[in-house]
Amino acid sequence: MKYRVTITQDEDGMFVAEAPSLPGCVSQGNTRDEALHNIKEAVQAYVESLRKHNEPIPPSIAEETIEV
């Protein structure tokens, strides 16, 4: 499954990663790579929890990029 994540840097220099389609699924790291690794683990745990509780799982995304 694929989920869109956003990564921003906060005022303290930490990288904050969030999965907008999974409410409350947020993580962070000292580097972009660490934040990306941590949000991947958070998304996996989030989806596993939804499955365990028989909750609906948000659909995977399909995204394209174009050059103009």
Buried (B, 14 or more C-beta within 10 A) or exposed (E): EEBEBEBEEEEEEBBBBBBEBBEEBBBBBEEEEBBBBBBBEBBEEBBEEBEEEEEEEBEEEEEEEEEE
